[in-house]
Amino acid sequence: MRERVADDPAKLISETVELSDADRAVMANPERHEMIRRTINEAFRNGVWGYVDDTLCLIQPWGFDVTEIRVLTRVSYGLTDVLVPRQHGEWLAHNVPNAEAVVDHQGGHLPDPNRVTERFGWLMEPG
């Protein structure tokens, strides 16, 4: 991954996965390329085990039942995401009590960096 990203940060996910138009637009930004290079280099600075742990979380139970979540929760997903099916977002929104679903009808897997405040500003609001 480090070599692939050093060569072309737009290949962060894979050389073979065909990303959605929305994700390709995010990946086409040269400023994003430098951020991806820095992030990947830092992520692997001490080895691969953090990445391995994150990946294992995708295929193993999380150690809790999402129906027991009691904190304010927002489930955001893009309908053009080719990496995580929209059904996963729908399932989470339905199974996490009182979760707010935010669906980006044109969005893909990667967040639009121009919408960070809009997407995550709610975390700073007084509760």
MOPAC internal coordinates of N, CA, C and O (Angstrom, degrees):
PM7 1SCF
backbone

  N    0.0000 0     0.00 0     0.00 0    0    0    0
  C    1.4421 1     0.00 0     0.00 0    1    0    0
  C    1.5314 1   110.77 1     0.00 0    2    1    0
  O    1.2310 1   120.52 1   138.11 1    3    2    1
  N    1.3360 1   116.61 1   -41.89 1    3    2    1
  C    1.4692 1   119.10 1   178.94 1    5    3    2
  C    1.5252 1   111.34 1   -60.18 1    6    5    3
  O    1.2310 1   120.31 1   136.51 1    7    6    5
  N    1.3265 1   117.01 1   -43.49 1    7    6    5
  C    1.4605 1   120.65 1   179.26 1    9    7    6
  C    1.5214 1   111.21 1   -66.32 1   10    9    7
  O    1.2310 1   120.52 1   137.96 1   11   10    9
  N    1.3175 1   116.62 1   -42.04 1   11   10    9
  C    1.4609 1   121.23 1  -179.33 1   13   11   10
  C    1.5338 1   110.25 1   -62.64 1   14   13   11
  O    1.2310 1   120.70 1   136.02 1   15   14   13
  N    1.3392 1   116.27 1   -43.98 1   15   14   13
  C    1.4608 1   121.23 1  -179.09 1   17   15   14
  C    1.5243 1   111.38 1   -70.72 1   18   17   15
  O    1.2310 1   120.23 1   144.16 1   19   18   17
  N    1.3360 1   117.16 1   -35.84 1   19   18   17
  C    1.4684 1   119.89 1   176.87 1   21   19   18
  C    1.5207 1   110.17 1   -61.67 1   22   21   19
  O    1.2310 1   120.72 1   141.81 1   23   22   21
  N    1.3297 1   116.23 1   -38.19 1   23   22   21
  C    1.4593 1   121.60 1  -179.81 1   25   23   22
  C    1.5271 1   111.51 1   -74.58 1   26   25   23
  O    1.2310 1   120.65 1   132.42 1   27   26   25
  N    1.3400 1   116.36 1   -47.58 1   27   26   25
  C    1.4665 1   121.18 1  -177.63 1   29   27   26
  C    1.5255 1   109.12 1  -154.65 1   30   29   27
  O    1.2310 1   119.77 1   -79.19 1   31   30   29
  N    1.3426 1   118.04 1   100.81 1   31   30   29
  C    1.4613 1   121.35 1  -178.36 1   33   31   30
  C    1.5258 1   113.49 1   -58.62 1   34   33   31
  O    1.2310 1   119.81 1   158.02 1   35   34   33
  N    1.3167 1   117.96 1   -21.98 1   35   34   33
  C    1.4606 1   120.35 1   177.98 1   37   35   34
  C    1.5281 1   111.40 1   -66.48 1   38   37   35
  O    1.2310 1   120.54 1   168.01 1   39   38   37
  N    1.3435 1   116.56 1   -11.99 1   39   38   37
  C    1.4689 1   121.15 1   178.64 1   41   39   38
  C    1.5308 1   111.12 1   -99.20 1   42   41   39
  O    1.2310 1   120.57 1  -155.08 1   43   42   41
  N    1.3207 1   116.52 1    24.92 1   43   42   41
  C    1.4623 1   121.71 1  -179.53 1   45   43   42
  C    1.5227 1   111.60 1   -52.47 1   46   45   43
  O    1.2310 1   120.09 1   131.41 1   47   46   45
  N    1.2981 1   117.43 1   -48.59 1   47   46   45
  C    1.4586 1   121.92 1  -175.64 1   49   47   46
  C    1.5289 1   110.24 1   -71.15 1   50   49   47
  O    1.2310 1   120.98 1   128.15 1   51   50   49
  N    1.3235 1   115.73 1   -51.85 1   51   50   49
  C    1.4607 1   120.59 1  -175.66 1   53   51   50
  C    1.5228 1   108.50 1  -176.29 1   54   53   51
  O    1.2310 1   121.16 1   -18.05 1   55   54   53
  N    1.2980 1   115.38 1   161.95 1   55   54   53
  C    1.4659 1   119.08 1   173.75 1   57   55   54
  C    1.5203 1   110.99 1   -85.91 1   58   57   55
  O    1.2310 1   120.38 1   165.40 1   59   58   57
  N    1.3235 1   116.87 1   -14.60 1   59   58   57
  C    1.4570 1   119.88 1  -173.77 1   61   59   58
  C    1.5277 1   114.35 1  -109.54 1   62   61   59
  O    1.2310 1   119.47 1   159.69 1   63   62   61
  N    1.3255 1   118.62 1   -20.31 1   63   62   61
  C    1.4658 1   120.63 1  -178.28 1   65   63   62
  C    1.5208 1   109.30 1   -74.11 1   66   65   63
  O    1.2310 1   120.61 1   -50.46 1   67   66   65
  N    1.3093 1   116.43 1   129.54 1   67   66   65
  C    1.4587 1   122.35 1   177.70 1   69   67   66
  C    1.5334 1   107.96 1   -91.24 1   70   69   67
  O    1.2310 1   120.95 1   -78.40 1   71   70   69
  N    1.3347 1   115.79 1   101.60 1   71   70   69
  C    1.4566 1   120.94 1  -178.50 1   73   71   70
  C    1.5228 1   111.16 1   -71.02 1   74   73   71
  O    1.2310 1   121.16 1   -18.07 1   75   74   73
  N    1.3190 1   115.39 1   161.93 1   75   74   73
  C    1.4643 1   120.90 1   176.90 1   77   75   74
  C    1.5239 1   109.74 1   -69.63 1   78   77   75
  O    1.2310 1   120.69 1   -14.54 1   79   78   77
  N    1.3188 1   116.29 1   165.46 1   79   78   77
  C    1.4678 1   120.57 1   177.36 1   81   79   78
  C    1.5306 1   110.44 1   -57.86 1   82   81   79
  O    1.2310 1   120.16 1   139.29 1   83   82   81
  N    1.3211 1   117.29 1   -40.71 1   83   82   81
  C    1.4690 1   121.07 1  -179.55 1   85   83   82
  C    1.5212 1   110.82 1   -61.74 1   86   85   83
  O    1.2310 1   120.15 1   135.93 1   87   86   85
  N    1.3121 1   117.32 1   -44.07 1   87   86   85
  C    1.4594 1   120.55 1  -179.91 1   89   87   86
  C    1.5294 1   111.71 1   -69.96 1   90   89   87
  O    1.2310 1   120.15 1   142.13 1   91   90   89
  N    1.3098 1   117.33 1   -37.87 1   91   90   89
  C    1.4622 1   119.68 1   176.92 1   93   91   90
  C    1.5319 1   110.46 1   -63.44 1   94   93   91
  O    1.2310 1   120.10 1   143.84 1   95   94   93
  N    1.3279 1   117.41 1   -36.16 1   95   94   93
  C    1.4670 1   120.65 1   178.28 1   97   95   94
  C    1.5303 1   110.57 1   -65.42 1   98   97   95
  O    1.2310 1   119.87 1   138.08 1   99   98   97
  N    1.3261 1   117.85 1   -41.92 1   99   98   97
  C    1.4669 1   121.01 1   177.15 1  101   99   98
  C    1.5216 1   109.74 1   -63.31 1  102  101   99
  O    1.2310 1   120.24 1   136.47 1  103  102  101
  N    1.3257 1   117.15 1   -43.53 1  103  102  101
  C    1.4585 1   121.34 1  -177.16 1  105  103  102
  C    1.5285 1   113.10 1   -72.51 1  106  105  103
  O    1.2310 1   119.56 1   164.07 1  107  106  105
  N    1.3259 1   118.45 1   -15.93 1  107  106  105
  C    1.4628 1   121.30 1  -179.59 1  109  107  106
  C    1.5255 1   112.82 1   -78.94 1  110  109  107
  O    1.2310 1   120.25 1   166.76 1  111  110  109
  N    1.3108 1   117.13 1   -13.24 1  111  110  109
  C    1.4669 1   121.59 1  -177.19 1  113  111  110
  C    1.5332 1   110.09 1   -73.61 1  114  113  111
  O    1.2310 1   119.40 1   -61.23 1  115  114  113
  N    1.3462 1   118.75 1   118.77 1  115  114  113
  C    1.4687 1   121.56 1  -179.59 1  117  115  114
  C    1.5323 1   113.39 1   -59.98 1  118  117  115
  O    1.2310 1   119.64 1   147.36 1  119  118  117
  N    1.3247 1   118.30 1   -32.64 1  119  118  117
  C    1.4701 1   120.68 1   176.49 1  121  119  118
  C    1.5245 1   110.15 1   -64.00 1  122  121  119
  O    1.2310 1   120.73 1   143.57 1  123  122  121
  N    1.2893 1   116.20 1   -36.43 1  123  122  121
  C    1.4710 1   121.32 1   178.04 1  125  123  122
  C    1.5334 1   110.14 1   -65.74 1  126  125  123
  O    1.2310 1   120.38 1   144.46 1  127  126  125
  N    1.3331 1   116.88 1   -35.54 1  127  126  125
  C    1.4672 1   121.22 1  -179.77 1  129  127  126
  C    1.5212 1   111.15 1   -58.89 1  130  129  127
  O    1.2310 1   120.36 1   132.91 1  131  130  129
  N    1.3163 1   116.92 1   -47.09 1  131  130  129
  C    1.4670 1   119.82 1  -179.47 1  133  131  130
  C    1.5210 1   110.91 1   -64.72 1  134  133  131
  O    1.2310 1   120.03 1   139.94 1  135  134  133
  N    1.3241 1   117.54 1   -40.06 1  135  134  133
  C    1.4642 1   121.33 1   178.02 1  137  135  134
  C    1.5360 1   110.47 1   -62.80 1  138  137  135
  O    1.2310 1   120.17 1   138.99 1  139  138  137
  N    1.3174 1   117.28 1   -41.01 1  139  138  137
  C    1.4674 1   121.53 1   179.19 1  141  139  138
  C    1.5270 1   109.75 1   -63.79 1  142  141  139
  O    1.2310 1   120.10 1   134.39 1  143  142  141
  N    1.3242 1   117.41 1   -45.61 1  143  142  141
  C    1.4726 1   119.86 1   179.25 1  145  143  142
  C    1.5269 1   110.64 1   -58.75 1  146  145  143
  O    1.2310 1   120.25 1   132.52 1  147  146  145
  N    1.3275 1   117.13 1   -47.48 1  147  146  145
  C    1.4692 1   120.52 1  -179.80 1  149  147  146
  C    1.5287 1   111.27 1   -62.68 1  150  149  147
  O    1.2310 1   120.63 1   136.18 1  151  150  149
  N    1.3168 1   116.41 1   -43.82 1  151  150  149
  C    1.4634 1   121.20 1  -178.16 1  153  151  150
  C    1.5257 1   111.45 1   -62.70 1  154  153  151
  O    1.2310 1   120.30 1   133.14 1  155  154  153
  N    1.3128 1   117.03 1   -46.86 1  155  154  153
  C    1.4686 1   120.90 1  -178.91 1  157  155  154
  C    1.5275 1   110.75 1   -65.48 1  158  157  155
  O    1.2310 1   120.24 1   136.54 1  159  158  157
  N    1.3186 1   117.14 1   -43.46 1  159  158  157
  C    1.4712 1   119.25 1   177.94 1  161  159  158
  C    1.5202 1   111.10 1   -60.74 1  162  161  159
  O    1.2310 1   119.83 1   138.05 1  163  162  161
  N    1.3082 1   117.94 1   -41.95 1  163  162  161
  C    1.4696 1   120.90 1   178.64 1  165  163  162
  C    1.5254 1   111.02 1   -68.23 1  166  165  163
  O    1.2310 1   120.45 1   139.19 1  167  166  165
  N    1.3285 1   116.75 1   -40.81 1  167  166  165
  C    1.4643 1   120.70 1  -178.96 1  169  167  166
  C    1.5218 1   112.16 1   -59.17 1  170  169  167
  O    1.2310 1   120.52 1   144.43 1  171  170  169
  N    1.3267 1   116.61 1   -35.57 1  171  170  169
  C    1.4636 1   120.50 1  -176.24 1  173  171  170
  C    1.5297 1   113.08 1  -104.26 1  174  173  171
  O    1.2310 1   120.39 1  -171.14 1  175  174  173
  N    1.3258 1   116.86 1     8.86 1  175  174  173
  C    1.4700 1   120.57 1  -177.10 1  177  175  174
  C    1.5264 1   111.90 1   -56.77 1  178  177  175
  O    1.2310 1   119.94 1   141.99 1  179  178  177
  N    1.3234 1   117.72 1   -38.01 1  179  178  177
  C    1.4646 1   121.45 1  -178.84 1  181  179  178
  C    1.5257 1   113.01 1  -104.95 1  182  181  179
  O    1.2310 1   120.45 1  -162.07 1  183  182  181
  N    1.3092 1   116.75 1    17.93 1  183  182  181
  C    1.4616 1   119.98 1   178.65 1  185  183  182
  C    1.5200 1   112.27 1   114.47 1  186  185  183
  O    1.2310 1   121.19 1     7.68 1  187  186  185
  N    1.3220 1   115.34 1  -172.32 1  187  186  185
  C    1.4661 1   121.47 1  -172.96 1  189  187  186
  C    1.5249 1   113.62 1   -98.24 1  190  189  187
  O    1.2310 1   119.44 1   174.27 1  191  190  189
  N    1.3293 1   118.67 1    -5.73 1  191  190  189
  C    1.4652 1   119.72 1  -167.64 1  193  191  190
  C    1.5228 1   114.77 1   -67.14 1  194  193  191
  O    1.2310 1   119.66 1   149.00 1  195  194  193
  N    1.3156 1   118.26 1   -31.00 1  195  194  193
  C    1.4681 1   119.97 1   174.53 1  197  195  194
  C    1.5171 1   110.92 1   -63.60 1  198  197  195
  O    1.2310 1   121.08 1   137.18 1  199  198  197
  N    1.3210 1   115.53 1   -42.82 1  199  198  197
  C    1.4614 1   120.73 1   177.69 1  201  199  198
  C    1.5273 1   110.22 1   -64.80 1  202  201  199
  O    1.2310 1   120.52 1   138.65 1  203  202  201
  N    1.3160 1   116.61 1   -41.35 1  203  202  201
  C    1.4687 1   120.81 1   178.17 1  205  203  202
  C    1.5219 1   109.94 1   -60.20 1  206  205  203
  O    1.2310 1   120.11 1   133.52 1  207  206  205
  N    1.3434 1   117.39 1   -46.48 1  207  206  205
  C    1.4721 1   120.91 1   178.87 1  209  207  206
  C    1.5276 1   111.00 1   -58.98 1  210  209  207
  O    1.2310 1   120.38 1   134.65 1  211  210  209
  N    1.3334 1   116.88 1   -45.35 1  211  210  209
  C    1.4687 1   120.31 1   178.95 1  213  211  210
  C    1.5204 1   111.27 1   -60.88 1  214  213  211
  O    1.2310 1   120.31 1   137.89 1  215  214  213
  N    1.3204 1   117.01 1   -42.11 1  215  214  213
  C    1.4581 1   120.97 1  -179.01 1  217  215  214
  C    1.5236 1   111.17 1   -67.10 1  218  217  215
  O    1.2310 1   120.22 1   140.40 1  219  218  217
  N    1.3275 1   117.18 1   -39.60 1  219  218  217
  C    1.4673 1   119.93 1   178.29 1  221  219  218
  C    1.5207 1   112.01 1   -62.61 1  222  221  219
  O    1.2310 1   120.42 1   150.32 1  223  222  221
  N    1.3295 1   116.80 1   -29.68 1  223  222  221
  C    1.4649 1   120.26 1   177.71 1  225  223  222
  C    1.5276 1   112.21 1   -63.60 1  226  225  223
  O    1.2310 1   120.53 1   160.19 1  227  226  225
  N    1.3142 1   116.60 1   -19.81 1  227  226  225
  C    1.4580 1   120.20 1   179.26 1  229  227  226
  C    1.5194 1   112.42 1   -77.47 1  230  229  227
  O    1.2310 1   120.38 1   159.79 1  231  230  229
  N    1.3341 1   116.89 1   -20.21 1  231  230  229
  C    1.4685 1   119.41 1  -173.46 1  233  231  230
  C    1.5216 1   113.54 1  -122.49 1  234  233  231
  O    1.2310 1   120.31 1  -177.08 1  235  234  233
  N    1.3335 1   117.01 1     2.92 1  235  234  233
  C    1.4578 1   120.65 1   179.77 1  237  235  234
  C    1.5185 1   110.01 1  -123.31 1  238  237  235
  O    1.2310 1   119.91 1   -23.31 1  239  238  237
  N    1.3298 1   117.77 1   156.69 1  239  238  237
  C    1.4662 1   119.64 1   175.12 1  241  239  238
  C    1.5366 1   110.67 1   -58.25 1  242  241  239
  O    1.2310 1   120.83 1   -33.26 1  243  242  241
  N    1.3266 1   116.02 1   146.74 1  243  242  241
  C    1.4573 1   121.62 1  -175.91 1  245  243  242
  C    1.5281 1   112.88 1   -81.16 1  246  245  243
  O    1.2310 1   119.98 1   169.92 1  247  246  245
  N    1.3123 1   117.65 1   -10.08 1  247  246  245
  C    1.4619 1   120.07 1   179.68 1  249  247  246
  C    1.5230 1   113.39 1    91.85 1  250  249  247
  O    1.2310 1   120.12 1  -175.09 1  251  250  249
  N    1.3181 1   117.38 1     4.91 1  251  250  249
  C    1.4625 1   121.70 1   174.83 1  253  251  250
  C    1.5183 1   107.86 1  -153.85 1  254  253  251
  O    1.2310 1   121.39 1   -18.14 1  255  254  253
  N    1.3181 1   114.94 1   161.86 1  255  254  253
  C    1.4519 1   121.47 1   179.48 1  257  255  254
  C    1.5256 1   108.06 1   -97.08 1  258  257  255
  O    1.2310 1   119.92 1   -53.58 1  259  258  257
  N    1.3244 1   117.76 1   126.42 1  259  258  257
  C    1.4625 1   120.06 1  -176.94 1  261  259  258
  C    1.5299 1   112.46 1   -61.65 1  262  261  259
  O    1.2310 1   120.04 1   158.63 1  263  262  261
  N    1.3179 1   117.53 1   -21.37 1  263  262  261
  C    1.4684 1   119.79 1   178.18 1  265  263  262
  C    1.5252 1   111.85 1   -71.04 1  266  265  263
  O    1.2310 1   120.17 1   169.57 1  267  266  265
  N    1.3391 1   117.27 1   -10.43 1  267  266  265
  C    1.4724 1   121.58 1   178.94 1  269  267  266
  C    1.5313 1   112.49 1   -94.57 1  270  269  267
  O    1.2310 1   119.73 1   178.91 1  271  270  269
  N    1.3168 1   118.12 1    -1.09 1  271  270  269
  C    1.4658 1   121.02 1   179.70 1  273  271  270
  C    1.5243 1   108.70 1   -68.13 1  274  273  271
  O    1.2310 1   120.55 1   -49.63 1  275  274  273
  N    1.3325 1   116.55 1   130.37 1  275  274  273
  C    1.4603 1   121.26 1  -177.07 1  277  275  274
  C    1.5286 1   113.19 1  -122.00 1  278  277  275
  O    1.2310 1   120.07 1  -177.88 1  279  278  277
  N    1.3170 1   117.47 1     2.12 1  279  278  277
  C    1.4639 1   120.22 1   179.55 1  281  279  278
  C    1.5289 1   109.74 1   -94.72 1  282  281  279
  O    1.2310 1   121.19 1   -20.42 1  283  282  281
  N    1.3219 1   115.33 1   159.58 1  283  282  281
  C    1.4500 1   121.24 1   177.07 1  285  283  282
  C    1.5268 1   108.90 1   -55.45 1  286  285  283
  O    1.2310 1   120.47 1   -54.44 1  287  286  285
  N    1.3300 1   116.70 1   125.56 1  287  286  285
  C    1.4620 1   121.23 1  -174.34 1  289  287  286
  C    1.5168 1   110.12 1  -134.46 1  290  289  287
  O    1.2310 1   121.45 1   -43.39 1  291  290  289
  N    1.3103 1   114.83 1   136.61 1  291  290  289
  C    1.4559 1   121.13 1   175.11 1  293  291  290
  C    1.5273 1   107.33 1  -121.90 1  294  293  291
  O    1.2310 1   120.76 1   -51.12 1  295  294  293
  N    1.3185 1   116.14 1   128.88 1  295  294  293
  C    1.4631 1   122.51 1   177.20 1  297  295  294
  C    1.5238 1   107.04 1  -107.90 1  298  297  295
  O    1.2310 1   120.76 1   -66.12 1  299  298  297
  N    1.3250 1   116.15 1   113.88 1  299  298  297
  C    1.4623 1   121.47 1  -179.20 1  301  299  298
  C    1.5195 1   109.84 1  -113.46 1  302  301  299
  O    1.2310 1   121.15 1   -42.97 1  303  302  301
  N    1.3151 1   115.41 1   137.03 1  303  302  301
  C    1.4529 1   118.72 1   175.82 1  305  303  302
  C    1.5158 1   110.17 1  -156.07 1  306  305  303
  O    1.2310 1   121.36 1   -24.31 1  307  306  305
  N    1.3289 1   114.99 1   155.69 1  307  306  305
  C    1.4601 1   121.59 1   179.05 1  309  307  306
  C    1.5169 1   110.67 1  -104.53 1  310  309  307
  O    1.2310 1   121.19 1   -40.90 1  311  310  309
  N    1.2919 1   115.32 1   139.10 1  311  310  309
  C    1.4652 1   119.57 1  -177.79 1  313  311  310
  C    1.5233 1   113.38 1   -72.52 1  314  313  311
  O    1.2310 1   119.67 1   162.73 1  315  314  313
  N    1.3352 1   118.23 1   -17.27 1  315  314  313
  C    1.4651 1   118.79 1   179.55 1  317  315  314
  C    1.5270 1   112.05 1   -97.90 1  318  317  315
  O    1.2310 1   120.12 1  -170.24 1  319  318  317
  N    1.3254 1   117.38 1     9.76 1  319  318  317
  C    1.4649 1   122.42 1   179.44 1  321  319  318
  C    1.5222 1   109.45 1   -63.70 1  322  321  319
  O    1.2310 1   120.38 1   -56.52 1  323  322  321
  N    1.3374 1   116.88 1   123.48 1  323  322  321
  C    1.4663 1   120.97 1   178.50 1  325  323  322
  C    1.5287 1   111.75 1   -98.06 1  326  325  323
  O    1.2310 1   120.20 1   177.04 1  327  326  325
  N    1.3489 1   117.22 1    -2.96 1  327  326  325
  C    1.4597 1   120.63 1  -177.61 1  329  327  326
  C    1.5318 1   112.60 1  -100.52 1  330  329  327
  O    1.2310 1   120.43 1   143.86 1  331  330  329
  N    1.3116 1   116.78 1   -36.14 1  331  330  329
  C    1.4661 1   121.44 1   177.84 1  333  331  330
  C    1.5237 1   106.98 1  -125.22 1  334  333  331
  O    1.2310 1   120.03 1   -62.57 1  335  334  333
  N    1.3192 1   117.54 1   117.43 1  335  334  333
  C    1.4612 1   119.75 1  -176.55 1  337  335  334
  C    1.5321 1   111.90 1   -64.08 1  338  337  335
  O    1.2310 1   121.05 1   -33.93 1  339  338  337
  N    1.3249 1   115.60 1   146.07 1  339  338  337
  C    1.4672 1   120.53 1  -179.96 1  341  339  338
  C    1.5233 1   111.53 1   -58.09 1  342  341  339
  O    1.2310 1   120.40 1   154.16 1  343  342  341
  N    1.3204 1   116.83 1   -25.84 1  343  342  341
  C    1.4593 1   120.44 1   179.54 1  345  343  342
  C    1.5308 1   111.22 1   -60.81 1  346  345  343
  O    1.2310 1   120.22 1   150.23 1  347  346  345
  N    1.3259 1   117.18 1   -29.77 1  347  346  345
  C    1.4635 1   120.01 1   178.29 1  349  347  346
  C    1.5253 1   109.89 1   -67.67 1  350  349  347
  O    1.2310 1   120.28 1   134.83 1  351  350  349
  N    1.3139 1   117.07 1   -45.17 1  351  350  349
  C    1.4572 1   120.53 1   176.53 1  353  351  350
  C    1.5178 1   111.70 1   -62.17 1  354  353  351
  O    1.2310 1   120.94 1   137.42 1  355  354  353
  N    1.3167 1   115.82 1   -42.58 1  355  354  353
  C    1.4718 1   119.93 1   178.18 1  357  355  354
  C    1.5239 1   110.84 1   -61.58 1  358  357  355
  O    1.2310 1   120.83 1   137.23 1  359  358  357
  N    1.3369 1   116.01 1   -42.77 1  359  358  357
  C    1.4595 1   120.24 1  -179.74 1  361  359  358
  C    1.5316 1   110.86 1   -63.01 1  362  361  359
  O    1.2310 1   120.53 1   133.24 1  363  362  361
  N    1.3396 1   116.58 1   -46.76 1  363  362  361
  C    1.4607 1   119.91 1   178.51 1  365  363  362
  C    1.5283 1   111.11 1   -60.49 1  366  365  363
  O    1.2310 1   120.21 1   133.43 1  367  366  365
  N    1.3161 1   117.21 1   -46.57 1  367  366  365
  C    1.4610 1   120.71 1  -179.08 1  369  367  366
  C    1.5222 1   111.19 1   -60.76 1  370  369  367
  O    1.2310 1   120.44 1   145.07 1  371  370  369
  N    1.3079 1   116.77 1   -34.93 1  371  370  369
  C    1.4644 1   120.85 1   179.72 1  373  371  370
  C    1.5272 1   112.59 1   -77.69 1  374  373  371
  O    1.2310 1   119.77 1   148.10 1  375  374  373
  N    1.3301 1   118.04 1   -31.90 1  375  374  373
  C    1.4645 1   121.63 1  -172.45 1  377  375  374
  C    1.5276 1   115.38 1   -98.65 1  378  377  375
  O    1.2310 1   119.42 1   162.22 1  379  378  377
  N    1.3225 1   118.71 1   -17.78 1  379  378  377
  C    1.4610 1   121.08 1   175.12 1  381  379  378
  C    1.5241 1   106.77 1   -87.54 1  382  381  379
  O    1.2310 1   119.80 1   -61.23 1  383  382  381
  N    1.3347 1   117.98 1   118.77 1  383  382  381
  C    1.4661 1   120.12 1  -176.83 1  385  383  382
  C    1.5253 1   112.35 1   -54.99 1  386  385  383
  O    1.2310 1   121.43 1   -49.75 1  387  386  385
  N    1.3196 1   114.87 1   130.25 1  387  386  385
  C    1.4687 1   122.87 1   175.93 1  389  387  386
  C    1.5257 1   114.02 1    60.35 1  390  389  387
  O    1.2310 1   119.66 1  -159.25 1  391  390  389
  N    1.3084 1   118.26 1    20.75 1  391  390  389
  C    1.4667 1   120.33 1   178.50 1  393  391  390
  C    1.5214 1   109.73 1   -68.05 1  394  393  391
  O    1.2310 1   121.61 1   -37.18 1  395  394  393
  N    1.3157 1   114.52 1   142.82 1  395  394  393
  C    1.4572 1   120.39 1   174.17 1  397  395  394
  C    1.5282 1   107.47 1   -96.45 1  398  397  395
  O    1.2310 1   120.47 1   -54.65 1  399  398  397
  N    1.3042 1   116.71 1   125.35 1  399  398  397
  C    1.4697 1   121.03 1   177.97 1  401  399  398
  C    1.5235 1   108.91 1   -93.82 1  402  401  399
  O    1.2310 1   120.98 1   -50.26 1  403  402  401
  N    1.3304 1   115.73 1   129.74 1  403  402  401
  C    1.4542 1   122.11 1   175.40 1  405  403  402
  C    1.5237 1   106.77 1  -121.14 1  406  405  403
  O    1.2310 1   121.14 1   -69.34 1  407  406  405
  N    1.2963 1   115.42 1   110.66 1  407  406  405
  C    1.4622 1   121.37 1  -176.22 1  409  407  406
  C    1.5245 1   108.84 1  -105.90 1  410  409  407
  O    1.2310 1   120.96 1   -56.21 1  411  410  409
  N    1.3237 1   115.77 1   123.79 1  411  410  409
  C    1.4584 1   121.80 1   175.31 1  413  411  410
  C    1.5280 1   106.50 1   -96.64 1  414  413  411
  O    1.2310 1   120.96 1   -74.27 1  415  414  413
  N    1.3101 1   115.78 1   105.73 1  415  414  413
  C    1.4620 1   120.51 1  -172.94 1  417  415  414
  C    1.5244 1   113.39 1   -67.09 1  418  417  415
  O    1.2310 1   119.84 1   154.86 1  419  418  417
  N    1.3309 1   117.90 1   -25.14 1  419  418  417
  C    1.4621 1   121.13 1   177.22 1  421  419  418
  C    1.5210 1   112.15 1  -104.81 1  422  421  419
  O    1.2310 1   119.73 1   169.55 1  423  422  421
  N    1.3227 1   118.13 1   -10.45 1  423  422  421
  C    1.4540 1   122.44 1  -174.08 1  425  423  422
  C    1.5101 1   113.59 1   -78.05 1  426  425  423
  O    1.2310 1   121.94 1   -21.43 1  427  426  425
  N    1.3221 1   113.90 1   158.57 1  427  426  425
  C    1.4532 1   120.65 1   178.07 1  429  427  426
  C    1.5209 1   110.77 1  -113.14 1  430  429  427
  O    1.2310 1   120.77 1    42.16 1  431  430  429
  N    1.3144 1   116.13 1  -137.84 1  431  430  429
  C    1.4633 1   122.70 1  -177.50 1  433  431  430
  C    1.5293 1   111.61 1   -83.72 1  434  433  431
  O    1.2310 1   120.38 1   143.37 1  435  434  433
  N    1.3126 1   116.88 1   -36.63 1  435  434  433
  C    1.4571 1   121.76 1  -174.55 1  437  435  434
  C    1.5188 1   110.91 1   -91.25 1  438  437  435
  O    1.2310 1   120.43 1   -47.01 1  439  438  437
  N    1.3268 1   116.78 1   132.99 1  439  438  437
  C    1.4671 1   118.38 1  -179.56 1  441  439  438
  C    1.5190 1   111.54 1   -70.44 1  442  441  439
  O    1.2310 1   121.05 1   -36.00 1  443  442  441
  N    1.3205 1   115.59 1   144.00 1  443  442  441
  C    1.4625 1   121.47 1   176.22 1  445  443  442
  C    1.5232 1   107.19 1   -73.16 1  446  445  443
  O    1.2310 1   119.30 1   -62.64 1  447  446  445
  N    1.3347 1   118.94 1   117.36 1  447  446  445
  C    1.4674 1   120.52 1  -177.09 1  449  447  446
  C    1.5221 1   112.96 1   -61.67 1  450  449  447
  O    1.2310 1   119.71 1   159.56 1  451  450  449
  N    1.3253 1   118.16 1   -20.44 1  451  450  449
  C    1.4565 1   121.09 1   178.20 1  453  451  450
  C    1.5237 1   112.61 1   -78.26 1  454  453  451
  O    1.2310 1   120.42 1   173.39 1  455  454  453
  N    1.3261 1   116.81 1    -6.61 1  455  454  453
  C    1.4677 1   120.56 1  -177.58 1  457  455  454
  C    1.5292 1   112.74 1  -117.28 1  458  457  455
  O    1.2310 1   120.29 1  -160.72 1  459  458  457
  N    1.3305 1   117.06 1    19.28 1  459  458  457
  C    1.4586 1   120.20 1  -177.51 1  461  459  458
  C    1.5301 1   111.69 1   -59.84 1  462  461  459
  O    1.2310 1   120.12 1   131.38 1  463  462  461
  N    1.3240 1   117.37 1   -48.62 1  463  462  461
  C    1.4645 1   120.33 1  -179.02 1  465  463  462
  C    1.5159 1   110.89 1   -61.93 1  466  465  463
  O    1.2310 1   120.82 1   136.60 1  467  466  465
  N    1.3161 1   116.03 1   -43.40 1  467  466  465
  C    1.4595 1   120.65 1   179.22 1  469  467  466
  C    1.5322 1   111.17 1   -60.97 1  470  469  467
  O    1.2310 1   120.55 1   137.33 1  471  470  469
  N    1.3250 1   116.55 1   -42.67 1  471  470  469
  C    1.4615 1   120.55 1  -175.89 1  473  471  470
  C    1.5249 1   114.17 1   -77.65 1  474  473  471
  O    1.2310 1   120.52 1   145.93 1  475  474  473
  N    1.3439 1   116.62 1   -34.07 1  475  474  473
  C    1.4574 1   118.78 1  -172.74 1  477  475  474
  C    1.5287 1   114.28 1  -117.26 1  478  477  475
  O    1.2310 1   120.25 1   179.40 1  479  478  477
  N    1.3112 1   117.13 1    -0.60 1  479  478  477
  C    1.4578 1   121.03 1   179.21 1  481  479  478
  C    1.5226 1   113.24 1   -60.28 1  482  481  479
  O    1.2310 1   119.97 1   151.39 1  483  482  481
  N    1.3170 1   117.67 1   -28.61 1  483  482  481
  C    1.4575 1   121.36 1  -179.83 1  485  483  482
  C    1.5232 1   112.04 1   -60.55 1  486  485  483
  O    1.2310 1   119.87 1   156.24 1  487  486  485
  N    1.3233 1   117.85 1   -23.76 1  487  486  485
  C    1.4576 1   120.91 1   179.61 1  489  487  486
  C    1.5299 1   111.76 1   -68.21 1  490  489  487
  O    1.2310 1   120.38 1   158.78 1  491  490  489
  N    1.3259 1   116.88 1   -21.22 1  491  490  489
  C    1.4561 1   121.89 1  -179.27 1  493  491  490
  C    1.5244 1   113.48 1   -94.66 1  494  493  491
  O    1.2310 1   120.23 1   171.64 1  495  494  493
  N    1.3347 1   117.16 1    -8.36 1  495  494  493
  C    1.4576 1   120.98 1  -178.12 1  497  495  494
  C    1.5233 1   110.23 1   -71.05 1  498  497  495
  O    1.2310 1   120.67 1   -36.81 1  499  498  497
  N    1.3349 1   116.32 1   143.19 1  499  498  497
  C    1.4697 1   118.54 1   177.61 1  501  499  498
  C    1.5283 1   109.53 1   -62.88 1  502  501  499
  O    1.2310 1   121.38 1   -41.61 1  503  502  501
  N    1.3138 1   114.97 1   138.39 1  503  502  501
  C    1.4604 1   119.97 1  -175.75 1  505  503  502
  C    1.4484 1   112.21 1   -98.80 1  506  505  503
  O    1.2310 1   120.10 1   180.00 1  507  506  505

